[in-house]
Amino acid sequence: AARIDSVFAAYQRTAGPGCAVGVYRNGQVAYSRGYGMADLNQGIAITPQTRFYIASTSKQFAAASLTLLAMQGKVSLDDPVRKYIPELPAYANAITLNHLVHHGSGLRDYLGLWAFSGRSMADQIPEEAALDLIARQKALDFAPGTRWAYSNSGYFLISVVVKRASGTSLREFARANIFEPLGMQDTHFHDDHAMVVPHRAEGYEPDGKGGYRIFRTSYALVGDGGLYSTIDDLAKWDENFFTNRLGGGGPALIRALTTRAVLASGDTTDYASGLFVQSYRGVPIVSHGGSFIGYRAELLRFPTEHTSIAVLCNDYTAATEALAKQVADVVLVARFESAAANPGTTTAPARTASEAVLSRYPGRYELMPGVVGTVERSGSALVLSVFGQKMTLAARSDSTFDTPGLPGTFTFRKLPNGRTGLMAPALGLEVPAPPLSPVPVLSSADRRALVGRYASEELMATFVVKDVNGKLMVRAGYGDWLPLQPFQRDQFTAGAAKVTVARNAAGRVAGMRLDGGRMRNIQLLRTGSS
């Protein structure tokens, strides 16, 4: 117990938010405890019975609801989504319910679209508005089933399908078919933002002054998130993966929920039904995390060990996945030592990179739209800096590297133009990232050419670009003004978006294209020069 408590030492306080932890072993709650405060206004401490918003950890419950609905014969997972949601464009004829479950739909992420349009995630998003926003998109990001790309749109649409096919809301369907049968009395899909939730933890974020402020939203859509639960209730859900009591019992439901998706290419992803199926320190794991508006969550299962770790936090800065794995390091130390001594596969030993390798690969690489990874030499090693973190690249060959804590490899590959690109599947980069040229310097004429108004039918928003003391700024709708920072020639970054200038045959600015996060190729049409 003391070693587990030490993992949460930073949260053992009465003046800040914190976390609850549960260790489940062989069908029992082996250890549970709360650290920190559930409500700073009222001075209420966190306990294993405190209710937390678990964000995307909710997805497994939405997937289970849809799978149970299929077992009842009310839907088929091979049905096209337009059978239940005909409002979607014709391109959705190729999207099946399975594609929604396995993040293979190609749909743009509606939460990202909402943010790109200048709206706040603290706002209430009516179900009709979210559905209309998804339906306004003129194209998919890729053909259904050909790629894996995490999309909240798919899981929100699952909630709509459940409602229309069952005649009851996802909240009610899950209550009747999952929560009540398992005795999860303190768990529900929160589809009414004004609903009173007893024993709820308030969500918090740092206030920049050494304290915390409430991080709250009126958002109440479900499917992609939306579940409130407790450490004690999640123990009952977790145990059902070992002895299923839902849908008539038997292994069929659990097998369906934990079977990884296969792409059209025949490649297997590491995502099943609202669950990642991977390994940690050589031991199989099934897991999913969550992060949204003041809350963080992680439910980490070791199926071969009949052991699971749940970590729920109301501090938005909490690294719940890392905390859960640190607890696992304590609980399963002997198992990890055994796995290290008897690895199932052989990895090529790390070797010292040659002088030629150390000088060949340093540079800036675009790992995803507008996101730069910098490879630098550090003594006799290469270091990749991305997302504010530095990762040492251990050489396995002259072109292949790996790094502790991330699965897969980093591979430098020659591009058709003779330059060297970087592939990093662990970062979602399946095609080589091209190296970048130096950041361009804009003249006053360059800036004047971009100043103006741009409209997006897909986002239902107008974008304004202005020049403020020699620096370009952009605003979407009534959102915040953001710096429009030069990135490459005719390419900029603004917040989480990459902005690419579109020019007409005469070379004049005709519009822009937005890419970023879980969205691609959103077109903006220039409507005015001021």
C-alpha positions, 0 to 999 in steps of 0.5 A: 500500500505504501508503494502505491501511495507513493505514486500519488504523493503529489496529490496527498493534499487538502488544497488541490484536486487529486485522484482515486486509484483502484487495483483489481485482482482476481475479482476483488478490489485489492486496494483503493484510495482517494488522494486530494480534494473532490470539491475545493469549495466545499472541502470534500475529499476524494474517495473510491466512491467519488464520481468522476467524468471519465471522458473517452474511457467511456467509449468502451461502454458505447461500443458494448451497448452497440454490440449488445444491440446487435446481439439482440438482432436490432442492428448488424455491425455490417449495416451502413450508418446511413440506414440509421442516420440518412442525414449523412451525405452519400459518401457515408453509404460506404461507412458501416457501424463496424467502421464507427466502432473501430475508428475506420470511418474517415469522418472528421472529428466533430470536436475538432471541427467545433474548435476550428470554427471558433466555438468553445468546448465549454459551450453546450453542443446540442445533438442536432448541431453536432449531427449537422456539423458532421453532415456538412462535411463534403468529404471523408479524410480517407476511404472507410476501412483503409486507415485507422484514425481516432475520431470522436464523430464515430462514437457520437454517431453510435449514440444516435444509432443506439437511440434510433434503433432501440427507441431509447437513449444511450443513457437508458440503454446502457443503464438497462443492459449494462449498469443495472445487471452489473450493479453499477449504481453510481454510473451513468451517461451524462446527457443532461448538463443540468442533472444533479450528480451526488458525490461528483468531483469538480474538474480543475485546471491550474490558474497560473498563480499556483492554485486551481480554478474550476474547469467546467462545461455545459457539453453533454453529448455522449458516446464518445465520452460522457460517462460518470463512474467510480472506482468501485463501479469500474471494478464490476465492469472490469470483472465482467471481462473475465466472467461475462454476465451481459447479453446472456453470458458467455464469451461472445460479447467479450471476444467481440469487444477485444478483437482488434480491427483489420484494415482493407489491406489486411493489416491489424490495428491495435484498436478493438471496440473502444479499447486499445489492445497492446502490451506493456513491458512484455505483458498483454494489456487492454486499456483506454484513457480519457481527457476532457475539461478538468478530468483525466482517466485510465482503465488498464487491464492485464488479462493474463494476470487477472489484474487491472488498474483504474486511475481517475483524476479531477486535475487536468494536468494529471498523467493518468496513463503514466500513473496507472503504469507506475501502479502496475510496476508495483503490483506486477513487479515479479511478472514484469521481471519474468517477461524481461527474462523470457521475451517472446520476441527478439529485438536487435540490440542497440548499437552505437550510431556511426558518425555518418548516421549522426550527421545524416538525419538531424533536421526538422520533420513535419510529423503531422499537419503543422507539427514539427519534430526536430532530430538533433545530435546529442553526443553519440546519440540522436534525440527527437523533440516533439510535443515538448518532449525529448526522446533518445533514439536508440539505433537498431540499424543505420536507418531504424531506431526505437525509443523507450516507452513507445511501441514500434520503430522510427525509420529514416527512409529515402524519398523520391526527391532524394531527400530523407523522410522519417516514418514513426508509426508510434506517432501515427505517421505511416508515410514518411514525414518530409524534412522541412526548409527554413521558416520563411520571412514575410515581407509587408507585401506578403502580409497584405496579400493574405489580409482579408475574410475567408468563409467555410461552409463546412464549419459555418464560420468566417475567418478574418486575417489581419496584420498587427504591427507586422505580424499576421493574426487570425480569428475564426468566428468569435473565437480568440485571435491567434498568431498566424505563424509562417511555417513553410512557403504558403504554409502557416500554423494557427493554434492546432491548425496548419493553414495552407494558402490556395492561389488562383492561376494568376498567383493571387490568394483565393482561399486557404486549406485547414489541416490538423489534429483529426481533420484534413482538407477543410476549404476556406474561400476568400470573400473579401480583402478587408 
